[in-house]
Amino acid sequence: MMANHLRHELNKADWEIDIIDEREEHHYQPGYLFLPFDIYKPEDIIKSIKEFIPKGVRLLTDQIEMIDAKQNVVKMQNGDQLHYEILIIATGAKIAPEEVEGMKGAEWQKSVFDFYTFEGALALRNKLREWEGGRLLVHITEMPIKCPVAPLEFSFLADSYFKHKQMRDKVEIVYVTPLSGAFTKPKATEKLDHLLAEKNIKIESDFAIAEVDNANKKIIDYGGREISFDLLVTVPTNKGDELMERSGLGDDLNYVPTHKATLQSLAYENIFVLGDASNVPASKAGSVAHFEAEILTENILRFIKGEPLKEEFDGHANCFIETGNGKALLIDFNYTHEPVEGSFPFPGIGPLRLLQQILINHMGKLAFRWI
Ligand SMILES: Cc1cc2nc3c(=O)[nH]c(=O)nc-3n(C[C@H](O)[C@H](O)[C@H](O)COP(=O)(O)OP(=O)(O)OC[C@H]3O[C@@H](n4cnc5c(N)ncnc54)[C@H](O)[C@@H]3O)c2cc1C
């Protein structure tokens, strides 16, 4: 997004734009939600990154070893060094199951799975195809996580999936969260708690996990509370890339301290941060990165001209929540405003409806893979 915006705005004779990514393939991460339920196939999710690179932008495929922010240099694994005038960090967030004792133990990918990685979602698909039922826990380790609604969507889709396989009566679904309700925002929580109850999904709240006991197949929290499972689908701790730790640029979870309204790094004025890599208190979602990119483009152009940056990013997030049976909810909120009811993107016209479970919202969610 940034390369596309900036290549249009910046003179080619004055500005070179490089993108460095360690992967050759772009993964459409929202698709990981659909893979376990055989709704998407691997080829629906993975594309070559090259397809997305605009003309006049160079793509370098390598891991970044280190950012030397004092010298304005990026060091790559192959030994190359690149000098920069402006650096945009967009290294995202990834799962760190090793943060919880026993999570990546003997049962990992046997009866303990994640769906936040391609490998995890695929292994879970294979497990679900043959699973005969029992107690399924859908679990969040700690916040913040990417797409905070994805585990709820997983629970709703699991309900539909097992109904479709005519084995819903053989599966007990329990939603286990460190929060005190289904979501971080009270208004949406009310609606989502109700939906969980309607679909006979139990909720275990305020659960701060300390350990996965592989031998006895249970999770244990810091207060000694225990919940047993036959199948545990967990969202492990999410962290920024270790590159931030190596470069001295990250906080405790390797997120980059960032001004929440300008998206400039708090430590270096020529570094900007987009998407999941920052520590801004917005949701970690593709929609957020999209809204950020508009403001960040303007601020980078201002920075180049020596003008003051605009404090305009308001934490705008927009999430489709799959509720199963071909329907979805849509929520829209920001740093200060709770999700509201109404229509989106055009007030009064829609066509999407906020906080309502309807088919058109589901179509909207599916359309995003193409967009
Ligand atoms: C299961 C799931 C469902 C989701 N559903 C939704 C949804 O419905 N709606 C929504 O808006 N969002 C959703 N998201 C969140 C969305 O995918 C992310 O918020 C979005 O991808 C963030 O974009 P990003 O550019 O910040 O990071 P990423 O897309 O994660 O990109 C980071 C890039 O940095 C590269 N990289 C990292 N470290 C290095 C390094 N050291 N050297 C070189 N390259 C490096 C990686 O290879 C990667 O290509 C979902 C996420 C998951 C996991």
The ligand as an SDF file (V2000), in Angstrom:
LIG
                    3D

 53 58  0  0  0  0  0  0  0  0999 V2000
   -6.4620  -15.7810   11.2570 C   0  0  0  0  0  0  0  0  0  0  0  0
   -6.4110  -14.3170   10.9070 C   0  0  0  0  0  0  0  0  0  0  0  0
   -7.5540  -13.6810   10.4510 C   0  0  0  0  0  0  0  0  0  0  0  0
   -7.5330  -12.3320   10.1550 C   0  0  0  0  0  0  0  0  0  0  0  0
   -8.6760  -11.7440    9.6840 N   0  0  0  0  0  0  0  0  0  0  0  0
   -8.6790  -10.4140    9.3880 C   0  0  0  0  0  0  0  0  0  0  0  0
   -9.8540   -9.7810    8.8920 C   0  0  0  0  0  0  0  0  0  0  0  0
  -10.8850  -10.4200    8.6830 O   0  0  0  0  0  0  0  0  0  0  0  0
   -9.8000   -8.4490    8.6410 N   0  0  0  0  0  0  0  0  0  0  0  0
   -8.6660   -7.7180    8.8390 C   0  0  0  0  0  0  0  0  0  0  0  0
   -8.6770   -6.5080    8.5970 O   0  0  0  0  0  0  0  0  0  0  0  0
   -7.5220   -8.2870    9.3130 N   0  0  0  0  0  0  0  0  0  0  0  0
   -7.5010   -9.6300    9.5810 C   0  0  0  0  0  0  0  0  0  0  0  0
   -6.3480  -10.2200   10.0310 N   0  0  0  0  0  0  0  0  0  0  0  0
   -5.1790   -9.3840   10.3620 C   0  0  0  0  0  0  0  0  0  0  0  0
   -4.3350   -9.0180    9.1430 C   0  0  0  0  0  0  0  0  0  0  0  0
   -3.9590  -10.1650    8.4090 O   0  0  0  0  0  0  0  0  0  0  0  0
   -3.1010   -8.2810    9.6280 C   0  0  0  0  0  0  0  0  0  0  0  0
   -3.4920   -7.2460   10.5080 O   0  0  0  0  0  0  0  0  0  0  0  0
   -2.3370   -7.6750    8.4620 C   0  0  0  0  0  0  0  0  0  0  0  0
   -1.8160   -8.6920    7.6450 O   0  0  0  0  0  0  0  0  0  0  0  0
   -1.2120   -6.7700    8.9790 C   0  0  0  0  0  0  0  0  0  0  0  0
   -0.4370   -6.3250    7.9100 O   0  0  0  0  0  0  0  0  0  0  0  0
    1.0880   -5.9400    8.1470 P   0  0  0  0  0  0  0  0  0  0  0  0
    1.5600   -5.4520    6.8180 O   0  0  0  0  0  0  0  0  0  0  0  0
    1.2290   -5.0630    9.3190 O   0  0  0  0  0  0  0  0  0  0  0  0
    1.8350   -7.3170    8.5190 O   0  0  0  0  0  0  0  0  0  0  0  0
    1.9440   -8.7410    7.6830 P   0  0  0  0  0  0  0  0  0  0  0  0
    0.8250   -8.7780    6.7090 O   0  0  0  0  0  0  0  0  0  0  0  0
    2.0550   -9.7300    8.7140 O   0  0  0  0  0  0  0  0  0  0  0  0
    3.2740   -8.5450    6.8780 O   0  0  0  0  0  0  0  0  0  0  0  0
    4.5430   -8.5080    7.4820 C   0  0  0  0  0  0  0  0  0  0  0  0
    5.5900   -8.8130    6.4310 C   0  0  0  0  0  0  0  0  0  0  0  0
    6.8770   -8.5480    6.9840 O   0  0  0  0  0  0  0  0  0  0  0  0
    7.7690   -9.5650    6.5730 C   0  0  0  0  0  0  0  0  0  0  0  0
    8.8430   -9.6240    7.5910 N   0  0  0  0  0  0  0  0  0  0  0  0
    8.7070   -9.7340    8.9400 C   0  0  0  0  0  0  0  0  0  0  0  0
    9.9050   -9.7230    9.5410 N   0  0  0  0  0  0  0  0  0  0  0  0
   10.8260   -9.5900    8.5530 C   0  0  0  0  0  0  0  0  0  0  0  0
   12.2530   -9.5110    8.5510 C   0  0  0  0  0  0  0  0  0  0  0  0
   12.9790   -9.5750    9.6780 N   0  0  0  0  0  0  0  0  0  0  0  0
   12.8870   -9.3850    7.3560 N   0  0  0  0  0  0  0  0  0  0  0  0
   12.1940   -9.3190    6.1840 C   0  0  0  0  0  0  0  0  0  0  0  0
   10.8420   -9.3990    6.1440 N   0  0  0  0  0  0  0  0  0  0  0  0
   10.1610   -9.5270    7.3090 C   0  0  0  0  0  0  0  0  0  0  0  0
    6.9060  -10.8270    6.5210 C   0  0  0  0  0  0  0  0  0  0  0  0
    7.4860  -11.7930    5.6510 O   0  0  0  0  0  0  0  0  0  0  0  0
    5.5750  -10.2860    6.0000 C   0  0  0  0  0  0  0  0  0  0  0  0
    5.4650  -10.3670    4.5830 O   0  0  0  0  0  0  0  0  0  0  0  0
   -6.3270  -11.5950   10.3030 C   0  0  0  0  0  0  0  0  0  0  0  0
   -5.1570  -12.2320   10.7550 C   0  0  0  0  0  0  0  0  0  0  0  0
   -5.1980  -13.5860   11.0520 C   0  0  0  0  0  0  0  0  0  0  0  0
   -3.9380  -14.2720   11.5250 C   0  0  0  0  0  0  0  0  0  0  0  0
  1  2  1  0
  2  3  1  0
  2 52  2  0
  3  4  2  0
  4  5  1  0
  4 50  1  0
  5  6  2  0
  6  7  1  0
  6 13  1  0
  7  8  2  0
  7  9  1  0
  9 10  1  0
 10 11  2  0
 10 12  1  0
 12 13  2  0
 13 14  1  0
 14 15  1  0
 14 50  1  0
 15 16  1  0
 16 17  1  0
 16 18  1  0
 18 19  1  0
 18 20  1  0
 20 21  1  0
 20 22  1  0
 22 23  1  0
 23 24  1  0
 24 25  2  0
 24 26  1  0
 24 27  1  0
 27 28  1  0
 28 29  2  0
 28 30  1  0
 28 31  1  0
 31 32  1  0
 32 33  1  0
 33 34  1  0
 33 48  1  0
 34 35  1  0
 35 36  1  0
 35 46  1  0
 36 37  1  0
 36 45  1  0
 37 38  2  0
 38 39  1  0
 39 40  1  0
 39 45  2  0
 40 41  1  0
 40 42  2  0
 42 43  1  0
 43 44  2  0
 44 45  1  0
 46 47  1  0
 46 48  1  0
 48 49  1  0
 50 51  2  0
 51 52  1  0
 52 53  1  0
M  END
$$$$
